[in-house]
Amino acid sequence: MPTREELSAFYDSIATPRESDGWFGSTQHIDKSFGRVRFILEHIEPGMSVLEAGCADGGVSQHVVEAVGADGFVCLIDISPAFVEKASEFVTDKFPYHDVLCQIADAAEYGTKRRFDVIVVMEILEHVPDPRKLVANLFGLLRKNAGKLLITVPFEVEDQLGEHIHEFSELDVMNIVGDATGLHVSTRTEGQTIFAVVDKEKVVPYVP
């Protein structure tokens, strides 16, 4: 399995592609019609506190920041310093009066005294050595008796860049997230995306 340093260096290289690489290394073109963005925005309201793990260069983050509004708070983390720098510049330029914090961090180890209404984990689990550890850590950052964990994972997608450590089915995602949180996981698969939600307000135990 890759080390944290190796993952950081790899995603730094993706964040700054060379012209000869022949691919588009940015997510900043993503708009609200994008299926995963629509999924996330269904659960976010003005004034909320939201953490996005694996923010890349801010393509999804921009819509999260807009959705919580000037009274909300958004924390963006990524293991890649290059991605965090790009996300910070992009999002704060678009929303200079919104409360946004951008940090270099490993989502599996990230800690803060702040607690969140929503935590977004979009297209991350397939990239990390220990998905259960990451989910368990982030789940602990939700509010004590409330909050939602929103997860998306690619399904039967060709990994052209060799980024993916794991391949998951919908059942795999249900088991990993259920094991990590101890709660029921609502899942569905649409096209090439698996969507999963854990809602702390609906205290339904996970049953393998």
Stockholm file with secondary structure:
# STOCKHOLM 1.0

chainA/1-208         MPTREELSAFYDSIATPRESDGWFGSTQHIDKSFGRVRFILEHIEPGMSVLEAGCADGGVSQHVVEAVGADGFVCLIDISPAFVEKASEFVTDKFPYHDVLCQIADAAEYGTKRRFDVIVVMEILEHVPDPRKLVANLFGLLRKNAGKLLITVPFEVEDQLGEHIHEFSELDVMNIVGDATGLHVSTRTEGQTIFAVVDKEKVVPYVP
#=GR chainA/1-208 SS CCCHHHHHHHHHHHHSCCGGGCSCCCCTTCCTTSHHHHHHHTTCCTTCEEEEESCTTSTTHHHHHHHHCTTSEEEEEESCHHHHHHHHHHHHHHCTTSEEEEEECCTTTCCCSCCBSEEEEESCGGGSSCHHHHHHHHHTTBCTTCCEEEEEEECSCCCTTSCCSCCCCHHHHHHHHHHHHSBCCEEEEETTEEEEEEETTSCCBCCC
#=GC SS_cons         CCCHHHHHHHHHHHHSCCGGGCSCCCCTTCCTTSHHHHHHHTTCCTTCEEEEESCTTSTTHHHHHHHHCTTSEEEEEESCHHHHHHHHHHHHHHCTTSEEEEEECCTTTCCCSCCBSEEEEESCGGGSSCHHHHHHHHHTTBCTTCCEEEEEEECSCCCTTSCCSCCCCHHHHHHHHHHHHSBCCEEEEETTEEEEEEETTSCCBCCC
//
